[in-house]
Structures are given as C-alpha cells and as structure tokens.
Amino acid sequence: MDGKRKQPHDEPKTRAEPHEARGNSDVKMQSHEPADPGRRWNELYADPVDFKALALRDAAFAAVVKGREVNFNDPKAVQALTKALLKKDFGLCLETPDDRLCPPVANRHNYILWLKKLLDSTSYEPRHEGVLGLDIGTGASCIYPLLGCTQRPWSFIATDIDAKSLEFAQKNVKRNGLDAKIRLVPRQPTDKLIPLDDLGIDAIDFCMTNPPFYTSDEQMRKSAEAKDRPPSTACTGVAVEMVTAGGEVGFVKRIIEESLAMKHRVGWYTSMVGFLASVIAIVEELRTHGIHNYAVTEFVQGNKTRRWAVGWSFRTMRPAQAIARGSASATLRAYLPAVAEAEVARLGLGGSISKTANGIRDAIGELDLMHWAWDQQKMQGTGRAADNVWNRAWRRKKKKMEMEGDHIDVRERQDAAFGFEVWIRVGTHEMVVGCRWLEGHDAKIFESFQGFLASAAKAHGSLSKVNN
C-alpha cells in the first residue's frame, strides 16, 4: 500500500450521477443509485441466516449447531458461526484468540455498507479505487479492513494498542493475501487516534472505529447485571477492548477534537456506537463546534442487536438524505442533520410534459451557474452555484460590478457555495418537481433555491400544489 497520497480536492467533476428515489406521491419512483457491481453485498443478511444450511457447508460450524439453533452464550459457537459466515459469504479465513472479541459479521458488514453509501453519495463522480481508510482499534480480527478490501479495491491503515490483537490481526491479513492493502500500525494509549502526521500521510478518505463501550470495569459489570436476560451473544473481550476513559462518548470526543485540527485531511470521520444516548451526546458535541455536515444512521440486525453510527465532514459534499438521516427513532428526530431533499411542487398533466420540463430546465440554465447539466431522458440535472445567483441581491451586485467595469465569470470559480440536483418525476396524474442539496454549508441557500424552483415550476406548468 502506498503510504503517501496527495491531498484530495473537494471539487467534484461535473458528470451528473443519479441518487436516491424521492417522495411519497402517486409517482412511480425509480432507484437513482448507480448499478452496483457488488449488489449481492446489499442483500446479505437481509433474511435470517439458515443455520442448518450453513452447517451442511461447514463442518466446524456443524459441530456446534443443533438443527437450526445456535447457543449464542457459547463463545465457541459464536466463533464457529463468525468463521463460517466469513468463509461462505466473503471468502475470508479468520482466526481469533479465545480471550479477544469475536465480531458478529452482519453487524460489521452493515457498517461497511453504510460507509460505501456515505462515500458514494458525497461525490459527483463515485470513486471506488484509490480509497484509503483508517480503522481505529482494529482488534484481533481486523474485521473492517478485511470486509472493506473484499468488497471494494480499498486500502486501509489499521491501528491498535494491544500487542496480542495486532499479532493476530497481522496473521489474518497475511492469511487472506491482503498484505499490500492493509497496513497494521501499533499505537500507545496516549497517542493521537488519527496518526497521519506520524505516518507521513497527507489525507485519507475516511476513518472508522467501534470504540470500547464502558468507562470502567465496574460500569461494564453493572451493565451486565442490569440486563433482564443474558446477552444475545457471548462476549469474550478483555478490558482493553471494552473499557476506555469516558466510554464510547469520550473516545469519539477525542476524534472530534483531532478532527477540528485536521479538518479536510479526512473526508469522513465516523464511529459506530452501542448506546442511543451516545448518539445524542456526540451530535450535541458536533453542533457545539459548528459542525453541521454530519450523518446519523441506525443498524438493526434481527430483533436483538441495535447499533448506531455517526459521521461528520468538513468538506462541502453532503450525503444523500437516506444515508444522513438513517434513523426513524422519535428520540433522535431533533438530532438528525438538516433535511437535504425536498419536493417543491406538483404539476398537473394538462399540458405538454416535455414543454414543462424544458421550461424548468431553461429557467435554471439562465442563471449564472458554474455548471449546469441536464439529462433529457431522465429529466434530472445537476448544477453548481458560486452564490445565491437566483435572488435580486445577486442581480444588483452583478449589475453594480459591471457598471464599475468589473467582469464576473462564475465559470472561472473553483469553490461552489451550493451544489444541487433537480428532478422531475411523472406519475399517472401529476408531475413532481424536487431537488437535493448536494454541496455547500449554508442551509438557507438550499431553502432559497427551493423557492426559486417552485416559482419556475409554477411558471411553466399547471400547478396543483407547492410544497415549499
């Protein structure tokens, strides 16, 4: 793996990429996601694992399963299940010591899936190759780098403070032929969590971590005693894997502090957490520091395991709404990031569909945009603006500068204040016009653009409803 990378630019290429389906009207929505060559990854574990069928494929697992039942309180059964799933679904061979955490595969896989969507939806031009990530506290399994490198041509730096975990992690990397893709780095408890300067690396695309849950051995013991029933999965972890100062919130706050200094050098800072209260505390900390480009999601596996993840970025690209606001929890509603997608108008089908679409397209095209591209077949387009160029203040500013002899050419600008996608979807009875906030930090510009788009739709179509 190449240890040094150039600083990645925040400026996107201009080719429009499809995104998530929107709305809940009578319009028949289509998936806007690019065709995923690894589609099967998204379908893994959507249904419960058939333990009986798995036992027929794996002798070691067959020795610990009884029909379709697995004793999740038995560490040997949990290890056998993990190894069998990794071998069957990912072609990975794993060995972990009996006294270190054995990761549940589906839960870890969900984190990787979310990361892929987070990265894909914050780029105009999805980039699968050349992606470099950091796994903080990789553990003996080195599970996240193994899963990530199996699904995409990514590279990883993987750190840990425990010598035994690193020893087994290195063996797992070598055993699976990923030495060139995964670099193991030992760290000390007092070291920085993101060691880019120590490693001579300019920037990475993301960091991830699954930090220790508990603040002390006592809290871990009390938590276990407070449970109404035994844990659904045997825990074989030691204190170094389960306990840290301040618990998982304290650990993530350390990453937040480091991110305030590093900012754009890491594309996305992310962490999985085990407590709902931790999500709230982390989001409050992000907002305290003025970080509003963030994402929250919830991982649910079966009816027992529930985890959450939080990610934040100092770059301008914003995630798709389903990725950034990925929790339906009423408790978290006030802690989710700003809405980034909106239906602004519904138009009747009394007139020409193409005439209406072309009118909206041209209204946007007449703006002083850095970029505007429209796909006539899909009836959607992407644009980038250097400022709020559709309001009167911009027109007055431009006119004044031109009278003073200054020339404004927004196409020469590199930094966009606002990037957007506009789409039109045709249903049985109406057309729905909507937009997505792709780029920028100012939510007020997105709100203003919705008003402009609603007016353009009203001017060129038979209005049945404005949602703005």
N, C-alpha and C positions, 0 to 999 in steps of 0.2 A: 504494500500500500504506500502511495506517495504521501510523505509526511507533511509536505508544504503545498498549500493551494493559494492561488490568487484570491484577493478579496472579491467575492461575488457581487455583481451590481444589482441594485434594486430595480433597475429599469427593465421592463419587460420587452420582449419582442412583440410585434403588433398583430400577429395572426390570432384571430378570434378563436376561442375554444368554447365548446358547449359546457353547460353547467347543469345544476340540479333542476328537476321539474318543480314548477311553482303552482301555487294557488289551489283552490278547492271548489272551482266552479264546475259548470257542466262541460267545460272544455276537456277534451281527452288529452291529458298531458303525456308527453313522451320523456324518456330519460335523456338528460342533457350530458351525462357523463361520457367521456371518451370510451370507446370499446376497450375493455381491459383484457389484455392477453392472458392475464392470470385470474380470469373470472372465477375459477374454482376456489381461489382463496377466500373470496367473499361469501361463498356458500358453505365453507367448512363450519361445522358445529352449529349450523342453524337449527338442526334437529339433534336430539339427544344421541350420544354415541351408542351404537349397538354393541354392548359388551360381549354378547355371545358370538357375534360375527367376528369381532376383533380377536377373541380367544382362538378361533379357528385359524387365524393368520399368525398368531404369536404364541409360541409355546410357553415363554416365561410368564406372559400375562394369563394364559390358560391355567397356570398353576395356582393363581391367587384369586381367580374369579369363580363364583358359584352360580352357574346358569347365567342370568342377566344381572346379578347382584355383585357389587364391589364393596368391601368394607373400607370406607374412607378414613376410618380411625386407625387403620393398619398402615404404618409407613412403608412396608414392603409392597403392599398392594398399590399404594399411591405411586411409588417409584416405578413399578411394573407398568402401570397404566400410562404414565408420562412417557416412558421409553417406547412403549408400543405405538402410541399416537404419533410421536415424533418420527418414528421409523416409517409408519404407514403413510402418513399424510405429507411429510416433508423430506423423507429420505435421509433423516438425520440419526446419527448414533450418539447416545448420551450416556455418560457415567457420572454419578454424583456420590459423594461420601454419605454415609448414613447419618452423620451429625450436621448436615447442612441442608438448607431449604431445597425442596424438590418442587419445581414450579408447575402449577396447573397450566396445561398447554393452551386450552381455549381462552383463558383469561389473558395470557400473554399475547396470544395471536390477535385478540381484539385491539390491544394497544397498538400493535404494528399496523393493523388495518386502518385505524384512525389516523395514525401518523402519515400513511401514504395519502389519504384523502386530504389531510391538512396541507401537505406539501403541494399536491396536485392542484388544489383549488386556490392556491396563493401564487400562481404563476400563469402568465398568459401563454407560455409555451412549456407544457409539462416536461420536466427533465428527470428521467429515470436514472440515467448513467451519470457517473461522476459525483453522486451524492455522498457526502461524508457526515456521519452522525457520531455522537458521543453517548455511551451508556455508562451512567454514573452508578457504581456499585453493581457490577455485572453478576456477581455471585459465582458459585462453583459451576453452575450450568452454562453460563454465558448465553442464556436463552434468547435474549432480544437480538444480539448481533447474529446469532445463528438463524433465527427466523427471518430477520430482515434481509440477510445476504442470500437466503434461499429463495425469497420471493422476488427480489429485485437486485440488479447489479450495484448494490450499495457497498460502501466501506465503513468500517467502524473503528473508533478508539473505545476500548472498554477498560474501565478503572475499577479498582477495589483496594480496600485497606487490609484485607485478610489474606495472609500468605497461602493458607491452605485452599481457599476459594480460588485464588489466582492459579495455583498449581493445577487444580482440576479443570479450570476454565481453559488454560492453555492446552491441556490434553484434549479437551472437547473440540477446540478449534482445529488442532492438528488432525484429530481423528476424522474430521469431516472435510479435510482438504481446504480449509479457509484461511490458512496462514497469511496469504497475500492480501486478504481482505479485512482481517481483524487483528488489531494491534492491542495487546494487553499491556496495561501500564499500572504498576504498583503506586499507591499513594499513601500518605500518612493522614491520620485524623485531622491534623491542623492545616493540611494543605488546602489550596483552593480546589473547589469541586470541578471547575472547568479549566483544565491545565493547558490552554492554548499557548500561552507565553512560554511555559516550561518546555513545551514540545516544539516550539518554533513554527506554529501553525497560524496563519493569518485569520482564517474564518472556517466555520463549519455550517452545515445546513440545518442541523437540529441537535438538541441534546434531550435525553430521556432518562428517567430514573423511576424506580419503585422503592422509595425510601423506607427505612425502618418505621414501624407504626408508633412505637411506645417511647415515653420519656424516661422510663426506668424499669428495672426488673419487677419492682413492686406493682407498677401500673399494669404490666403485662400479666402478672399473676392475678391481680384483682379482676382484670378484664375477662380472663378465662373462667374465674369463679362466678362472675356475674351472669354468664351465659345460661339460658334456660335449658339448653341441651348441649351435648358435646359438639365441638367444631365439626363442620361438614367434611373437612379434610385434615388429616394428620399433619401436625406442624413439627418438623424436625430441625428447625432453625436454632442457632445459638444467639447469644445476646448481641454479638457484633452485627448480626443481620436483622435483629428485631428491635433494638433499643438505640436511641440517639438523643442527644441533648435537645429538648424542645419537641421531641417526637417528629412526626412527618411534617407538621407545620413549620417547626423550627428548621428542619432540613431544607424545605422549599424556600423559606425566607432567606437562607444563605445563598441559594441560587438567584433569588431576586436581587439581593444586594450585589452579587457579582455581575448580574445582567445589567444593572444600572451603569456599571463602568464599561462593560464590553459592548452593550447595545447591538449594533448591526452586525457584529462579528459572528453572532449566532443567529441563524434565520428564525428558528422557533425554539424557545425554551419550554420544555414540557415535563410534567410529572404525573404519575398515577398516585392516587391516594385511597386510603381504605375507609375513611370516615366522612360522612356528609358535612359535618361541622368543619372539617379541614378545608373543604372547597370554599365555604363562606369566608373563613379566615384568610385564605390565600387571595381570593378576589378582593377583599377589603384592603389587603396589603398592596395589591397591584393598583387599585384605584387611588390609594393614598399617594402613590408615586406618579400618578398621572398616566398610568399605562392603561389604555382603553382598547387597544387592538389585542384582544385575547379570545380564547375559546374554552368552552366547558362541555364535557360530554360525560355520559354515564354508560358503563359497561354492565350488562346484565347477562349472566350465564345461568340458564335454568331458573329455578325459583329459590336458589340459596345464595349464590355469590353475586355481590354487587360491589362494584368499584367505580371510581370517578377519575377523570383526568382533566388537568388544566394546562393550557399552553398560552404563551404570550410572545409578542414580537414587537420590535422597534421599527421594523420595515413597514412599507406602506401598503403592501398587498394584504387584502382581507379575506378570510376563509368564507367558503360557502355557508349559508345560514344553517343548514342541517349539520354541519361539522362544528360550527362555533356555538350553536345553541342546541346541543345534542342531549338535552335532558328535559323530560316532561314533569319533573318534580315541582310541585307547587312551592315547596320550601326554597328552591333555587331560583324561582322566577325573577326575583328582584336582583339576582346576582349574575344573570346572564348578560352577555355583551349586547350592544345596540343591534336592533333589527337591521339587516343589510339587504333584504329583498322585499319588494312591495308590488302589489297590483295597484295601478293608479287609475285605471278606467276600464269600463266595459262598454263596448260599442255594438249597436245593433247591426244586423246583416242586410239592411235595406239597400245599401249602395254597393259599389264595386270593392271587393276585398283588396285587390291589388292597388287600386287607386288610393284607398285609405292608408295602406301600408307604405306606399311610395310617398304620400304626403307627410307622414310621420318621419320617414327616413330623410326626406329633403329638409324638413324643419330642423332636424338635428344637424344635417350636413351644412346648413347655412351658418352654423355657429363657428366661432374662431377656435377650432379644436386643434390640438396637437396631432390627433389621429382620429379617423372615423372609418370603419369598415362595416359594410352591410352584406349579409348573406341573404339574397333574394329568395332562395328556395326555402331556407329555414325561417325566414322572416325574423332575424335577430342580428344584432350588431354590437360591436364594442367601440368605445371611444375613450379618449383621454383629454383632459382639460387642464390648462395651466392655472385657471382661476374659475370663478363663478361667472362664466362668459355669457350666460343667458339672461342676466339681470341688467337693469338700467344703469347701475353703478359702473359696470364694466364698459358699457357703451359710452358713457360720459367720459370715463377715464381714457378710453381709446381715442375718442374724438379730440379731447384736450391735448393729448400727446401728439396726435397728427397735426394739429394746428400749430404746435410748437416745433414741428419739424422732426419729431421722433417717429421712428417706424417700428411697429410691433409685428413681429413674425413669431407666433406661438409655436410654429413647427420647429423652430430652432431651439426651443426649450427642451431640457432633458428631464426635469423634475415635474411630475404631474401633481396638481393639487387634488385631482379627482379622476378616477377611472370608473367606467360604468359599462354595463351591458343592458341593452334594451331588447325586449322580445314581444312578439305578438303571437297569440295562440288562437286558433279558430275552432270554435265548437259548433254544436248543432244550431244554437240560437244566437250566439254572440261572439264577438272578438274580445279577448282580454289583453290589455296592454300593461306591461310590467317592466321592472328594472331591478338590477342588482348593483350594489356598491362593491366595486372590485378593488379600488385603490384609493388611498388617502386617509387622513386622520380626522377630518372635520365632518361630524355628523350633520351639521347644519347645511353644508353644501349638498349632501345627499337629499335632505328634506326639500331644499330649494329646487333641486333637479326634478324631484317628483312633481312639484307644482308646474314646472315648465312642461314636462312630458304630458301631464294631464291636460294642460291647455292645448298642446299640439294635437293630442288625440281628439279633443273636443272640436278643434277647428277643421279636422279632416275626416271625421266620422260621425255617425249618428249616435250620439251619446245616450246610453241607458243608465250609467251610474259612474260617478267619480269616487274613487276610494281614498283620494289624498286628503 
